[in-house]
Amino acid sequence: MGKGAGSVSIIGGADGPTSIFIVGKDGKVKLTTRIQNYFRKLKRNRLKKRITANPHTLEEVMEWLKREHSAVEVSQQSHNYLEQKQSLKASLIMRHRPDLLGELINLEPPEGEDVEALKAFCEKIQEREKMAAEIADDIFPLDFHIYEIKWSENDRMQIGVETVWQVLDGSFSGDKKTMKQLRKLYKKIYLYYGVTAEDIKNETERYKSLLGVLCS
């Protein structure tokens, strides 16, 4: 930050930031920030009331993507697929079976700007991903698919679906107009996946993910 700037604090959870506070040098939250957070909270509460139980399985989501949006599955031999699968597998193992990674589970980034220390840390991260990727499917099963929706010649969306651990995620890019349209489609996909009455009652990860996407 430049001279005279305040600090920024973000309060939130796995479903994204719920409040953003820009604090001035006097320690007070700016009025405009308080107003923005107020309306953000109103939007979130309004969306909560609109979420109703209408779930579909991930298998149904994949069929719907192909039927309604001409989505094409990315080859499971492609570099893009293999790279994303390795990264996802490492992330899921860290969350659900950290015992499989031994000492590599507790990696702390180095303090300061020591280039060699940063390099060593990155190498450990790569080692952890490689170790996770080599864990046999009978020990940690994974059923991962990537579907691509072509929007225009240069713009497209990719949706990742993992059916064993119930993961739905996506990425997209484009100019301002295209991003707005793709963001709408992304929300539509999450709404189709939906939530159960139990998800709503217990505010599960599936529910939080849907709410986070709708709030974005």
MARDRENMAR-476959 format. One record per atom (N, C-alpha, C): chain; atom name; x, y, z. Coordinates in steps of 0.1 Angstrom, whole numbers. Atoms other than C-alpha are relative to their C-alpha. Example, Ala and Ser with C-alpha at 12.3 -4.5 7.8 and 13.67 -1.06 7.14 Angstrom:
A, N, 9, -12, 0
A, CA, 123, -45, 78
A, C, 9, 12, 0
A, N, -9, -11, 0
A, CA, 137, -11, 71
A, C, -8, 11, 8
//
This chain:
A, N, 8, -12, 0
A, CA, 0, 0, 0
A, C, 9, 13, 0
A, N, -8, -13, 0
A, CA, 11, 36, -6
A, C, -1, 7, 13
A, N, -1, -8, -12
A, CA, 19, 61, 20
A, C, -14, 6, 4
A, N, 13, -6, -5
A, CA, -11, 71, 42
A, C, -12, -10, -2
A, N, 11, 10, 2
A, CA, -32, 40, 32
A, C, -3, -7, 13
A, N, 4, 7, -11
A, CA, -52, 21, 57
A, C, 3, -15, -2
A, N, -1, 14, 2
A, CA, -54, -17, 61
A, C, -13, -6, -4
A, N, 12, 7, 5
A, CA, -78, -42, 46
A, C, -2, -13, 8
A, N, 3, 12, -6
A, CA, -95, -70, 65
A, C, -12, -7, -7
A, N, 11, 7, 6
A, CA, -117, -97, 50
A, C, -5, -11, 9
A, N, 6, 10, -9
A, CA, -141, -118, 71
A, C, -9, -9, -9
A, N, 9, 9, 8
A, CA, -156, -149, 55
A, C, 4, -14, 3
A, N, -3, 14, -1
A, CA, -154, -187, 51
A, C, 2, -6, -13
A, N, -3, 7, 12
A, CA, -152, -213, 25
A, C, -8, 4, -12
A, N, 9, -5, 11
A, CA, -180, -197, 5
A, C, 3, 14, -4
A, N, -4, -13, 4
A, CA, -161, -165, 1
A, C, -2, 11, 10
A, N, 1, -11, -10
A, CA, -158, -131, 19
A, C, -14, 4, 2
A, N, 13, -5, -3
A, CA, -189, -120, 36
A, C, 0, 15, 4
A, N, -2, -14, -3
A, CA, -176, -86, 48
A, C, 14, 5, -3
A, N, -13, -6, 3
A, CA, -147, -64, 37
A, C, 1, 13, 7
A, N, -1, -12, -8
A, CA, -135, -37, 60
A, C, 13, 7, -4
A, N, -12, -8, 3
A, CA, -111, -9, 48
A, C, 1, 10, 12
A, N, -2, -8, -12
A, CA, -97, 7, 79
A, C, 10, 11, -2
A, N, -9, -11, 2
A, CA, -82, 41, 79
A, C, 11, 0, 11
A, N, -11, -2, -10
A, CA, -52, 53, 99
A, C, -5, 2, 14
A, N, 6, -2, -14
A, CA, -75, 62, 128
A, C, -7, -12, 5
A, N, 6, 13, -4
A, CA, -87, 26, 130
A, C, -15, -1, -2
A, N, 14, 0, 2
A, CA, -122, 35, 119
A, C, -3, -6, -14
A, N, 4, 6, 13
A, CA, -141, 16, 91
A, C, -7, 12, -8
A, N, 5, -11, 8
A, CA, -149, 40, 62
A, C, -15, -2, -2
A, N, 14, 0, 2
A, CA, -186, 49, 58
A, C, -4, -7, -13
A, N, 4, 6, 12
A, CA, -187, 38, 22
A, C, 2, -16, 1
A, N, -2, 14, -2
A, CA, -173, 4, 32
A, C, -11, -6, 9
A, N, 11, 5, -9
A, CA, -199, 0, 60
A, C, -13, -1, -8
A, N, 12, 0, 9
A, CA, -226, 8, 34
A, C, 0, -12, -9
A, N, -2, 11, 10
A, CA, -212, -17, 9
A, C, -2, -14, 8
A, N, 2, 12, -7
A, CA, -211, -44, 36
A, C, -14, -2, 4
A, N, 14, 1, -4
A, CA, -246, -36, 47
A, C, -8, -6, -12
A, N, 8, 5, 11
A, CA, -260, -41, 12
A, C, 5, -14, -4
A, N, -5, 13, 3
A, CA, -238, -72, 7
A, C, -7, -10, 9
A, N, 7, 9, -9
A, CA, -254, -87, 38
A, C, -14, -1, -3
A, N, 14, 1, 4
A, CA, -289, -78, 26
A, C, -2, -9, -12
A, N, 1, 9, 12
A, CA, -282, -95, -7
A, C, 1, -15, 4
A, N, -2, 14, -4
A, CA, -269, -126, 10
A, C, -12, -6, 7
A, N, 12, 4, -8
A, CA, -299, -128, 34
A, C, -12, -2, -10
A, N, 11, 1, 10
A, CA, -323, -122, 4
A, C, 2, -13, -8
A, N, -2, 12, 7
A, CA, -307, -150, -15
A, C, -2, -13, 8
A, N, 2, 12, -9
A, CA, -308, -174, 15
A, C, -15, -4, -1
A, N, 14, 2, 0
A, CA, -346, -170, 15
A, C, -5, -6, -13
A, N, 4, 5, 13
A, CA, -348, -178, -22
A, C, 4, -14, -3
A, N, -5, 13, 3
A, CA, -329, -210, -21
A, C, -10, -11, 5
A, N, 9, 11, -4
A, CA, -352, -240, -21
A, C, 6, -14, -4
A, N, -5, 14, 3
A, CA, -346, -278, -22
A, C, -5, -4, -15
A, N, 3, 5, 14
A, CA, -344, -290, -59
A, C, 13, -6, -5
A, N, -13, 5, 3
A, CA, -313, -312, -60
A, C, 0, -9, -13
A, N, -3, 10, 10
A, CA, -298, -332, -89
A, C, 13, -6, 3
A, N, -13, 6, -3
A, CA, -270, -356, -88
A, C, 11, 5, -10
A, N, -11, -5, 9
A, CA, -236, -348, -104
A, C, -1, -8, -14
A, N, 2, 8, 13
A, CA, -243, -376, -130
A, C, -11, 7, -8
A, N, 10, -7, 7
A, CA, -275, -357, -139
A, C, 5, 14, -5
A, N, -6, -13, 5
A, CA, -255, -324, -141
A, C, 8, -2, -12
A, N, -8, 3, 12
A, CA, -231, -340, -166
A, C, -9, -2, -12
A, N, 10, 2, 11
A, CA, -260, -352, -188
A, C, -6, 13, -4
A, N, 7, -13, 3
A, CA, -277, -318, -186
A, C, 10, 9, -7
A, N, -10, -9, 7
A, CA, -245, -300, -196
A, C, 2, -4, -14
A, N, -1, 5, 14
A, CA, -242, -322, -227
A, C, -12, 3, -8
A, N, 13, -1, 7
A, CA, -279, -320, -235
A, C, -4, 14, -3
A, N, 5, -14, 0
A, CA, -286, -283, -228
A, C, 10, 10, -5
A, N, -10, -10, 4
A, CA, -253, -266, -235
A, C, 11, -6, -9
A, N, -10, 6, 9
A, CA, -235, -289, -259
A, C, 14, -1, 5
A, N, -13, 2, -7
A, CA, -207, -295, -234
A, C, 7, -13, -6
A, N, -8, 11, 5
A, CA, -179, -318, -246
A, C, 10, -4, 10
A, N, -10, 5, -11
A, CA, -158, -339, -222
A, C, 14, 1, -6
A, N, -15, -2, 4
A, CA, -121, -330, -223
A, C, 6, -14, 2
A, N, -7, 13, 0
A, CA, -99, -360, -231
A, C, 8, -2, 14
A, N, -7, 3, -13
A, CA, -86, -377, -199
A, C, 15, -3, -2
A, N, -15, 1, 3
A, CA, -52, -380, -217
A, C, 6, 13, -2
A, N, -6, -13, 3
A, CA, -48, -343, -223
A, C, 8, 6, 12
A, N, -9, -7, -11
A, CA, -22, -322, -203
A, C, -9, 8, 9
A, N, 9, -8, -8
A, CA, -50, -299, -191
A, C, -7, -9, 11
A, N, 7, 9, -9
A, CA, -70, -328, -176
A, C, 9, -6, 11
A, N, -9, 7, -10
A, CA, -40, -346, -160
A, C, 5, 10, 10
A, N, -5, -10, -10
A, CA, -28, -313, -144
A, C, -10, 3, 10
A, N, 11, -4, -9
A, CA, -62, -304, -130
A, C, -3, -12, 10
A, N, 2, 12, -9
A, CA, -67, -340, -117
A, C, 10, -1, 11
A, N, -10, 1, -10
A, CA, -34, -341, -100
A, C, -2, 10, 12
A, N, 2, -10, -9
A, CA, -41, -308, -83
A, C, -12, -2, 9
A, N, 12, 3, -8
A, CA, -76, -318, -72
A, C, 2, -11, 9
A, N, -2, 11, -9
A, CA, -65, -351, -59
A, C, 8, 3, 12
A, N, -8, -5, -12
A, CA, -38, -335, -37
A, C, -9, 8, 10
A, N, 9, -9, -9
A, CA, -64, -310, -24
A, C, -10, -9, 8
A, N, 9, 9, -7
A, CA, -89, -338, -16
A, C, 6, -9, 10
A, N, -7, 9, -10
A, CA, -64, -360, 1
A, C, 4, 8, 12
A, N, -4, -9, -11
A, CA, -52, -331, 22
A, C, -13, 2, 9
A, N, 12, -2, -8
A, CA, -88, -326, 33
A, C, -6, -12, 6
A, N, 7, 12, -5
A, CA, -101, -361, 37
A, C, 10, -11, 5
A, N, -9, 10, -4
A, CA, -70, -383, 41
A, C, 14, 5, 2
A, N, -13, -6, -2
A, CA, -41, -362, 53
A, C, 11, -10, 5
A, N, -10, 10, -6
A, CA, -25, -392, 70
A, C, 8, -7, -12
A, N, -6, 6, 11
A, CA, -16, -405, 35
A, C, 13, 8, -5
A, N, -11, -9, 5
A, CA, 9, -376, 30
A, C, 11, 2, 10
A, N, -10, 0, -10
A, CA, 29, -380, 62
A, C, 4, 14, 4
A, N, -5, -13, -4
A, CA, 51, -350, 70
A, C, -3, 11, -10
A, N, 2, -10, 11
A, CA, 43, -333, 37
A, C, -13, 8, 2
A, N, 13, -7, -2
A, CA, 9, -323, 50
A, C, 1, 13, 7
A, N, -2, -12, -7
A, CA, 23, -296, 72
A, C, 11, 9, -5
A, N, -10, -8, 6
A, CA, 41, -273, 49
A, C, -3, 15, 3
A, N, 2, -14, -4
A, CA, 46, -237, 61
A, C, 8, 8, -10
A, N, -7, -9, 9
A, CA, 56, -210, 36
A, C, 11, 8, 8
A, N, -10, -7, -7
A, CA, 89, -193, 45
A, C, -3, 14, 2
A, N, 2, -14, -2
A, CA, 89, -159, 60
A, C, 11, 8, -7
A, N, -10, -8, 7
A, CA, 107, -130, 43
A, C, 0, -3, -15
A, N, -1, 1, 14
A, CA, 119, -130, 7
A, C, 12, -8, -4
A, N, -11, 8, 3
A, CA, 146, -156, 8
A, C, -3, -9, -13
A, N, 3, 7, 12
A, CA, 147, -169, -28
A, C, 2, -15, 1
A, N, -3, 14, -1
A, CA, 163, -202, -20
A, C, -11, -8, 9
A, N, 10, 6, -8
A, CA, 138, -209, 8
A, C, -14, -1, -7
A, N, 12, 1, 8
A, CA, 109, -201, -15
A, C, 1, -11, -11
A, N, -2, 11, 10
A, CA, 123, -224, -41
A, C, -1, -14, 6
A, N, 1, 13, -7
A, CA, 126, -252, -16
A, C, -14, -3, 4
A, N, 14, 2, -3
A, CA, 90, -246, -5
A, C, -8, -5, -12
A, N, 7, 4, 13
A, CA, 78, -248, -41
A, C, 3, -15, -4
A, N, -4, 13, 4
A, CA, 97, -280, -46
A, C, -7, -10, 10
A, N, 8, 8, -9
A, CA, 80, -295, -15
A, C, -15, -1, -4
A, N, 14, 0, 5
A, CA, 46, -285, -28
A, C, -1, -10, -12
A, N, 0, 9, 12
A, CA, 54, -303, -61
A, C, 2, -14, 4
A, N, -2, 14, -5
A, CA, 66, -333, -42
A, C, -12, -6, 7
A, N, 12, 4, -6
A, CA, 34, -334, -22
A, C, -11, -4, -11
A, N, 9, 3, 11
A, CA, 13, -333, -54
A, C, 3, -13, -7
A, N, -5, 12, 7
A, CA, 34, -360, -70
A, C, -3, -12, 9
A, N, 3, 11, -9
A, CA, 30, -382, -39
A, C, -15, -3, 0
A, N, 14, 1, 0
A, CA, -7, -376, -39
A, C, -5, -7, -13
A, N, 4, 5, 13
A, CA, -10, -384, -76
A, C, 4, -15, -1
A, N, -4, 14, 1
A, CA, 8, -418, -71
A, C, -7, -9, 10
A, N, 8, 8, -9
A, CA, -16, -429, -44
A, C, -10, -8, -8
A, N, 8, 9, 8
A, CA, -35, -459, -58
A, C, -15, 3, 1
A, N, 15, -3, 0
A, CA, -72, -456, -67
A, C, -8, -8, 10
A, N, 7, 8, -10
A, CA, -82, -484, -44
A, C, 2, 5, 14
A, N, -2, -6, -13
A, CA, -68, -464, -15
A, C, -7, 14, 1
A, N, 7, -13, 1
A, CA, -81, -430, -26
A, C, -7, 1, -14
A, N, 7, 0, 14
A, CA, -107, -433, -55
A, C, -3, 14, -4
A, N, 3, -13, 6
A, CA, -113, -404, -78
A, C, -7, -3, -14
A, N, 7, 1, 13
A, CA, -138, -401, -107
A, C, -2, 14, -5
A, N, 0, -14, 4
A, CA, -130, -368, -123
A, C, -2, 2, -15
A, N, 4, -3, 14
A, CA, -144, -353, -155
A, C, 1, 16, -2
A, N, 0, -14, 3
A, CA, -139, -319, -172
A, C, -9, 1, -13
A, N, 8, -3, 12
A, CA, -166, -306, -196
A, C, 2, 15, -4
A, N, -3, -13, 6
A, CA, -160, -277, -219
A, C, -12, 5, -8
A, N, 11, -6, 7
A, CA, -187, -253, -232
A, C, 6, 11, -8
A, N, -5, -10, 9
A, CA, -176, -233, -262
A, C, -10, 12, -2
A, N, 9, -11, 1
A, CA, -191, -198, -261
A, C, 2, 8, -13
A, N, -3, -7, 13
A, CA, -173, -182, -290
A, C, 13, -6, -5
A, N, -13, 5, 5
A, CA, -141, -187, -310
A, C, 11, -1, 10
A, N, -11, -1, -10
A, CA, -119, -176, -281
A, C, -5, -1, 14
A, N, 5, 0, -14
A, CA, -142, -178, -251
A, C, -7, -13, 3
A, N, 6, 13, -3
A, CA, -152, -210, -233
A, C, 0, -1, 16
A, N, 1, 3, -14
A, CA, -161, -224, -199
A, C, 4, -14, 2
A, N, -3, 14, -4
A, CA, -147, -255, -182
A, C, -6, -3, 14
A, N, 6, 5, -13
A, CA, -167, -274, -155
A, C, 6, -13, 4
A, N, -6, 12, -6
A, CA, -149, -299, -133
A, C, -10, -7, 9
A, N, 9, 8, -8
A, CA, -170, -327, -118
A, C, 7, -12, 5
A, N, -6, 12, -6
A, CA, -158, -353, -93
A, C, -11, -6, 8
A, N, 12, 6, -6
A, CA, -185, -378, -83
A, C, 2, -7, 13
A, N, -2, 8, -12
A, CA, -168, -397, -55
A, C, -1, 9, 13
A, N, -1, -9, -11
A, CA, -161, -367, -32
A, C, -10, 12, -2
A, N, 10, -10, 2
A, CA, -189, -346, -47
A, C, 5, 14, -2
A, N, -6, -13, 3
A, CA, -170, -317, -62
A, C, -5, 6, -13
A, N, 4, -7, 13
A, CA, -184, -292, -88
A, C, 7, 13, 0
A, N, -8, -13, 1
A, CA, -162, -263, -99
A, C, 1, 4, -15
A, N, -1, -4, 14
A, CA, -155, -243, -130
A, C, 9, 12, -1
A, N, -8, -12, 3
A, CA, -135, -216, -147
A, C, -4, 5, -14
A, N, 4, -7, 13
A, CA, -141, -191, -175
A, C, 7, 13, -1
A, N, -7, -13, 3
A, CA, -126, -160, -191
A, C, -5, 6, -13
A, N, 4, -7, 12
A, CA, -134, -134, -217
A, C, 0, 15, 3
A, N, 1, -15, -2
A, CA, -141, -97, -222
A, C, -12, 3, 10
A, N, 9, -4, -10
A, CA, -164, -78, -199
A, C, -14, -5, -3
A, N, 13, 4, 4
A, CA, -196, -86, -218
A, C, -1, -15, 1
A, N, 0, 15, 0
A, CA, -187, -123, -222
A, C, 0, -5, 14
A, N, -1, 4, -14
A, CA, -178, -126, -185
A, C, -13, 1, 7
A, N, 13, -2, -6
A, CA, -212, -113, -175
A, C, -9, -12, -4
A, N, 8, 11, 5
A, CA, -229, -140, -197
A, C, 4, -13, 6
A, N, -5, 13, -5
A, CA, -206, -168, -185
A, C, -3, -1, 15
A, N, 3, 0, -14
A, CA, -211, -158, -149
A, C, -15, -4, 3
A, N, 14, 4, -1
A, CA, -249, -161, -154
A, C, -1, -15, -2
A, N, 1, 15, 3
A, CA, -244, -196, -169
A, C, 6, -8, 11
A, N, -6, 7, -12
A, CA, -222, -206, -140
A, C, -9, -1, 11
A, N, 10, 0, -10
A, CA, -249, -196, -116
A, C, -11, -10, -3
A, N, 10, 9, 5
A, CA, -274, -215, -137
A, C, 4, -15, 3
A, N, -5, 14, -2
A, CA, -253, -247, -135
A, C, -1, -4, 15
A, N, 1, 3, -14
A, CA, -250, -245, -97
A, C, -14, -1, 5
A, N, 14, 0, -4
A, CA, -287, -238, -94
A, C, -6, -14, -4
A, N, 5, 13, 5
A, CA, -294, -270, -115
A, C, 5, -11, 10
A, N, -6, 10, -9
A, CA, -271, -290, -92
A, C, -9, 1, 13
A, N, 9, -3, -11
A, CA, -291, -274, -63
A, C, 4, -6, 13
A, N, -2, 5, -14
A, CA, -294, -285, -27
A, C, -12, -7, 5
A, N, 11, 7, -6
A, CA, -315, -308, -6
A, C, -5, 8, 12
A, N, 6, -6, -12
A, CA, -337, -298, 23
A, C, 10, -1, 12
A, N, -10, 2, -11
A, CA, -310, -313, 46
A, C, 11, 9, -1
A, N, -11, -10, 2
A, CA, -283, -291, 30
A, C, -4, 14, 5
A, N, 5, -13, -5
A, CA, -304, -260, 37
A, C, -1, 0, 15
A, N, 2, 0, -15
A, CA, -312, -270, 73
A, C, 13, 1, 7
A, N, -13, 1, -7
A, CA, -276, -278, 82
A, C, 11, 9, -6
A, N, -10, -9, 6
A, CA, -259, -252, 59
A, C, 13, -8, -4
A, N, -12, 9, 4
A, CA, -236, -279, 44
A, C, 9, 7, -10
A, N, -10, -6, 10
A, CA, -206, -272, 21
A, C, -7, 2, -13
A, N, 7, -2, 13
A, CA, -229, -278, -9
A, C, -9, 12, 0
A, N, 8, -11, -2
A, CA, -253, -252, 4
A, C, 9, 13, 0
A, N, -8, -12, -1
A, CA, -225, -227, 12
A, C, 7, 3, -14
A, N, -5, -2, 13
A, CA, -210, -233, -23
A, C, -10, 7, -9
A, N, 11, -6, 8
A, CA, -243, -225, -40
A, C, -2, 15, 4
A, N, 2, -13, -5
A, CA, -248, -194, -18
A, C, 12, 9, -5
A, N, -12, -8, 3
A, CA, -212, -182, -25
A, C, -1, 4, -15
A, N, 1, -2, 14
A, CA, -217, -186, -63
A, C, -11, 11, -3
A, N, 11, -10, 2
A, CA, -251, -167, -62
A, C, 4, 14, 4
A, N, -4, -13, -5
A, CA, -235, -139, -42
A, C, 10, 7, -8
A, N, -12, -6, 7
A, CA, -206, -134, -66
A, C, -5, 9, -12
//
